Every structure is written in C-alpha cells, then in structure tokens.
Amino acid sequence: MYNENKVFTMNVTVLSALKTNISQIQLLLSDFSNGTPEQEKIIAERFSMDNKPYHVNKGLILLADNHFELVNSIRPVRDYYYVIRQEFQERNPILGEFGSCEIYMRRYLCKKCHRKFVTQLNLVVEPNHRYASIFKEKIDGLIKTGYRSLRKLGEDLHTFFSILPSHQSIKNWLRIGDEKKINNKIPNYSGYYCYDEQYIKINGRKNYRLTLFYALLNIPIAEEITAKIDYRTVYNFLKSVLTDKPLITITTDHKRMYKGIIEKLGALHQLCIFHLFKMIGKDVYDRLKSKAVSYWNKIKLCIYFTKIKEIFRTYYLNVAIERLNKLLDKYDDIPRVLQKWIRKKIIPDFEQLAVFMRDGSIPKTNNQVENYYRQTDPNQIKRKYKTYQGILAFLTRKIEYWTSKHGKIQHPTS
C-alpha cells in the first residue's frame, strides 16, 4: 500500500533516465536564486512538488518504486477535475542508454463521462510509442549530416545505446507523410529566386528533383519529386510554391520552356551566365583538342571567347552593350563557332542574360542550387533510394540542417 499523500525520494535510475530524455526544461526566475540551476535538481523538484496548482494535469509526481501520478487530476479532454484515482498501469518504455524500464502510471476514472484515462509521459515517450523520443532525435541528427540506410541507422543505435529497433520502427520515425513535395519554413521572402532540377533514380526508375532556391539567404524554399519534366509540371510546382510570396526574378538554366513559364508567372527571367560559358566552352574545348586546327587559330579562339565572357563580367548594362558592339564590329574576324553562339544565343537572349545588371540582388547564375545538390545528394547516393517517401524523408532533414547552417535561421526540429 502506497502513502499517496507523501512523495518519496526519487529512484536514481529513473531520474537519470528522465534527465537523459528531457531536452528542454522551463525555468522559473526563482531557480536562479542560488546561482546557475542544475538540470538534475530541477527535474527532481518538478517531479516532487508539494504545492499542487489547480486545473493543471501536466505535472507529474514520482512515488516509490517508479510509480507516477498527476500533480492535479484533471480530465485532459474535458478539463474536468472530479476524477477517481484507480490502479496503476504498467509500462515498459525504452529510455536512453538505460534500456527497458519498468514504470507504473496511475489510471483515473472521470465521474462525469465515466471514461478512464492514464497518466502520460509525453515529454519523454510519445503516446502509443515504446521508444523514448530521444532516439528519433538522434536518428534525425544522423540523417541531417549524411545518407544512412535503415540498417546502418539501427546499427548506430545499437552501438551508442545498446538497442536495436526494427527497420519498420526506424522507417516510421522518419516518415513525413504522403505528399511528394517539401516546403521549407522561412519567415520572410525577398522575391529573388533560383530554380533547377536534378536527375535521380528511385527503385531503378528515372525521376527528377525540382528545387526552388532563395538566393539571398542561400537556402531552399521547396522541393518536389516528379517522374517527368514538362511545361505543366514545372509551372504547377512554381505556381504552388510562389503563391502569396513576393516575386521579382527567377534565375534558371537555358531550357527553352522556362521562358514561357516565367513570363506566365509574371517574373523577370535571368539566364544562368555560368551555363552560357559552359555551353560555349564545350565547343571551344573540342576544337582546342583537335589537331586539324592550327595553333594560331586556337589562340584566336581563346582570345575571342574571353572577349565574350567580358561582356557579362560587369554590373553596368551600358558597359556590357558597349563591349558587345565592339565585338560585333569585328564580327567577320571572329571564329565561326563563336559567330554561331553570338548569332543564335547571345543577341536573341541578351535581355535575359543581362537582367542581373539592373538589380544587384539578382543572382546571375544558379550555382547555389548546383552546390546544394552536390552537398545534399551527391552522385554516389543519388541512385540508392527505393521509394518516394525514403528520399523525401532524407531531403526533409537535409533542408532543416542546411537552413540552420547556411541560412542562419534556427530551424525547428520536426
């Protein structure tokens, strides 16, 4: 028989387990009266309160032999505090490095609705879960810093905590829902964005990862996994993400369909300068390797390619136009491979290539997205995914980590 009017000394093992599994404690001003408060002491005081506040059922008291009951018994749903104390219900949660612990939670009977409810330990163990929440937090932390299979994650938990949850349990912890799109949580938007796509494989089938990137903060806004790339897919993705957000400009690579999409969205379209140099450079490099091209023509090719680059190496539009006109004055002297790029690409798309010269906040390349892809989903792991949910669970954690690290925003742990 337990003396319910007296609080016994806390069991050392359970106190240590609670200390390990509670990540945050709400402190009072009085806690600092004797200097810096100690976590273990605060937990002990919280779970052994003598004055019980009314109409509160979140506080717990730890009785002898790991028996828990509410500080003040209130029906959680109806806020009704006329309840009858009943027997204890046994639970066997797995708490941190202490493994399986045998604890007992007081049950109550509501006099009004005649329904029973049990004392909860939600801060440590989520409802209908056996493993403490700390394990899910550790799994999230491991995923944020690099790709880990379910098997490897289980082995990590076994190494550090001597527990081995099933693959299905770990998969359930990582599950984020059934949608194929991830939206980041950002407080403010400026209207300057980059857009790009990455080719991936899911269960051996070709898919695409669509990403809208916030250029000024260097963080992703949203990502979506799709089986095909076409006008409708890209437009619907951008339209849904940019609804109720400021929109000034979007920087993309040189796919033709982007021009119509961004015009329809009502934004300025900046073509990636890096991709322009890359496309021209491929043709130039092929001729530089050729033995059929003379040494003088190779030198001439490099000189004029550099002059083309110099057109876009300024933030002043009048300077860029002046450099282009000077180059066109010697058009007949320019190698044919570069004439083709000037005639078919630079002159027709000059307005889209020079948008960044009107506003210094407009990114002239989408290299930020390329760098984001390179670090969050490099080539060695981009073909390992088996399901849409697997890659989305991974990318959700990577977005949180990237946002906290690069965007200087403290991202909430999900």
N, C-alpha and C positions, 0 to 999 in steps of 0.2 A: 504494500500500500504506500502510495506516494503522498507526501505532505505538499498539497498544491498551493499553500499559502507561503511557502518558503522556497526561495531559489537556492539551489545547491551550487557548489563550486563546479565550474565548467570542466568537462572532461578534456584533458590535454590534447588527445589525438584529434577529436572533433574540432576543437578550437584551432589547431594548426591547419586542419583541412579547410576550415572556413576562411582562414587568413590567406591560404593559397588560392582559393577560388573566388574571392571577392576582390575585384579590381578597383572599385571606387567606393569611398565612404564619404557621406555628407557630414562635414564637421560643423560644430557649433562654436560660437565665439568663446564660450566657457572652456572649450577643450584646450585653448591656448593659454589658460591662466597660469599653468605650471610649466611653461616652456613649450617646445615642439611636441605635439601629441604623438604617441606611439600607436601603430596600427593594431597590434595585438591587444593593448589595453583598451582601446576604443571599442573593438569588437566585443571584448568581454563585458564592457559596460552596457553596450547596446543590447546584448542578449540577456542581461540580468538587471533590467530596470525595475526599481521599486515603485516609482510613481507611474501609473498606467494612464496614458491620455485617453480621453473618451472618444468614441466614434472613430477609432483607428484600428485597423486589423492587419497592418503591415509589419508591426513589430513582433519579434519572437522572443520567447523565454526558453532557455535550455535547462531542463530539470535534470535529475540524476539519471545516469545510465543512458545518455543520449536521447532523452525524451523531450520533444518540442511541443510547445503550445503557443497560442496567440497572446500577445500582451493584453489586448482587449477584444473580446469575442464579438465580431460583427459579421452578419451575413454579407459576403462580398458583393453579390449582385444587387440585393435589395436595400443595402445599408440599414439592415435591421439588427439590433443588438440584443434581442431577447432570444438567446440560444441556450441549449443544454449541452454541457460537456459530456462526452461519451468516452469510449475506449480509445486506445492508441492503435494506429495502423502502421505496420512495419514496412519500411522501405530500405532498399539496398543500393543506394546510388554509388557511383564510382567517382571519388573525389580526388583529383590531382594525383600526386605520387603516392597517396595513401591507399589507393585502390578501392576495393569494395568496402563500404562502411555500413554497419547495421544501425539504423536510426528509427525512431518511432514518432509519428506525427499524430497529434490529438485530432480526433474527429468530433464534430459538433452537429447538433440537430436543431434546425430552425423551428421555433414554436409556431410561426405564422404559416409557413408553407409546408412544414413537415418534411423538408428535404435536408439531406446530410451534406456537409462539406468538410474538407480536410485541411489542416494547416499546410500552407505551401512554403516551399523553399526556393521560390522562383529566381532570386538573385544568384543562386548558386547552381541550381539544376532547373532547366525549363520544364514546364508541365509535360507529362507523358514521355519524359526522357529519363534515361538512367545515367548517362554520362554527363558529368559537370560541363557547364558552358565553357570552361577554360580550354577544353580540348578543341572545341570548334574555333575558338580564338587562335589557338596555336596552329591549327590547320590553315586558317585564313592567312596567318603571318607567313607560313612556309610557301603558300601559293603566290603571294604577292611578290616574292623575291625571285621566283623561278618556277619552271614547269616541274610538277611532281605527279607521277601516276598514283592511282588509288593504292596500289600495292606498296609503293615507296612511302606514301604518307602513313600507312599502317605500320610499316617498319620503323619510321621515325618516332611514332608514338610509343611503340614497344621499347625503343632504345632509351627514351627520356623518361617515360612514365611506367614502363613495365606492364602496359596494357595493349591489347591487340583487338580493336573493334573490327567488325566485319567490313568488307568493301561497301556493302549496301548502306551501312551506317554512315561511313565517311561520305558517300555519294549524297545521302540525304542532308548532311550538314552543309554541303556545298551547293545544293540545289537552290536556284534563284527564281524559278517559275517556268512558265511555258512559252513566254514570248521570245522572239528571235532578235530583239533589239535591246540595247542597254543605253540608258540616259544617265549622264553624269549630273551631280548636284553642284551647281555653280551659282553663287549669289547674284552676280552681275555679268552682263554681256555688253560687248562694245560694238559688234557688227562686223568685225574683221575676221574672216574665217578661211580655212584651207580645207579642201576636200580631196580624198584619194581612195584608192581601192587596193586590196591585197589578195592575191590568189592563194587559196588554202585547199586542203583536201580533208573531207570528213568521211570516214569509213571508205576511203578509196575513191570518192567521187569529188569532182571539181566543184568548188564553191568560192564565194567571194566575201570578203570582209569590207564593208563600207564604213568610212570614218569621216566625221565632220570634226574639225580641229579648231580650237580657239587660239588664234595666232599670237595675240599679245601676252597671254598667260602661259602659252606653251602646254596646254592641257587638252585632252579630247572632250568633246561635248556629247557625242553619241556614236554608237557603233551598231551595225546590223549585219547579220549573216544571211546571204541570199544565194540561191542556186544559179542565178543568171544575171547578166548585166545588160540592161537595155534602157531606153529613154524613160519609160514609165517607172521602172524600179528605182532609178536614181532620183527622178523628180519627186516621187512619193516619199522617199526617205528624207530628202532635204526639206520638202514642204512640211512634213510632220514634225521634224526636229526644230525648224525655224519659226514655227507658229508662235506668235506673241513674243518674239525676240527681235531686237534691232538688227537690221540687215543693211550693210553698206557694200561689201565686196566679198567675193569668194575667189580664191586662187586655186586653179586646177592644172592638170597637165593638158595635153593638146588633142584629146579626143574631140572629134567634131560635134558630137551630140551635146557636149557640155555648153556650147554657145547658146543653143536654143533653150536649154533648161534654165540657165542662169538669167537669161533675158526674161523668161516667163516668170521667174521668181522676183524680178524687179531689182536685181543687184548689179553692180559693176563686176566685170569679168576680167581678172588678171590671169594671163597665161604664164606658166612657170618658165622663168628665164633659164634655169638650170637644165630643164628638159630640152629647151631650144638648142642650147650649146651641145647637149649630149647627142641630139639627133644629127646636127650638122657635123659634129666631131666624128661620128661613126663613118660618114662618107669620106671625110678628110683623112682619117686614120687608115682606111682601106687603100687610099692612093699613096699615102706615105710608105706603106709596106710594099707597094708594087715596084718591081724592078723596071717596068715599062715607062715609068715616069722619071724624067731627068732630075738631077739634083737641084738645078736652078728652079724648075717648076715646083719642086717640093718646098723650097724656101719661099717662093712666091705665094704658094697656097697657104703656108703658115702665117705670112705677113697679112694677107687679106682676111684670113679667119680672125686674127687678132683685132683688125680694124672693125669687123662685125661685132665682136664682143665689146669693144669700146663704146659702141652706140648705146648699150644698155648698162654701162658702168658709170652712170650718173643719175642723180635725182632731179635734174633740171630738164624739162621737156624741150625747151628751145635749144639746149646744148645737144641733146640726142638728135633732134631734127637736123641741126647744122652738120653733125657728123655723118648722118645718113646721106644728106645732099652731097657732101664732099666725096663720099664713096661712090655715089651714083654718077658723079662727073667723070669717073674713071671706069665706068661700067664695062667698056669693051676690053679693058686690060685685066679684069677680074677673071680668075679661072672659071670654067663652065660649071663645075659642080657647085660653086658658091653662087654663080649667077642664078642657077635654078632655085636655090633657097631664098635668095633675095626676091626673085620674081614671084614665086609661088607661096612663100610663107611670110617673110618679114614685111613686105609692103602691104599685102592684103590684111594681115593681122597686127599691124603696127599699133593701132589704137589699143587693142587688148594687151599687147606686150608692154605698153608704156603707161598703163593705168597707175602703177606704183609711183610714178613721178609726180602725180597730182597730190598725193597724200602720203606722208612719210610713215604712217601706221599700216599701210597696205603691204603685206608680205609679197615680195616679187618671186618667191619660189615656194613650193610646198615641201621643202626639205625637212621641215619639222615633223610632218606626218611620216615621211620616209624613215627618219631617225626613231620615231615612236614605234613603227613596225619592226625595225631592226632590233630594238631592245626588248619589246614585249612578246614578239613571236618570230624569232629568228628561223632561218631555213631548216636547222636541224630538228625543230619540233613542229613545224607547220603542217606536217603530214601525219601526226600521231593521234589526232582526235577521232573518236568513234561516233559521237553524237553531237547535235547542236547544243544540247544542254552542257556537255562537257566543255566545249570551247567557250561558251558564254559564261559559265561559272569561273573559268580561268581568267577571261578578259575582265570580268567584273572586279575581281581582286586586283588585277594589274592596273585598271583605271584608278581605283582608290589609292593604290600605292604611288602611282605616277602623279596624281593630283596633289597628294600631300607633299611629295618630294620636289616636284618641278614647279607646280603652280603656287606653292607657298600657302596652300589652303589646308586647314586641318579637316580631313575628310572623316565623317563619322563611320565607325566600324559597323558593318551590316551583319 
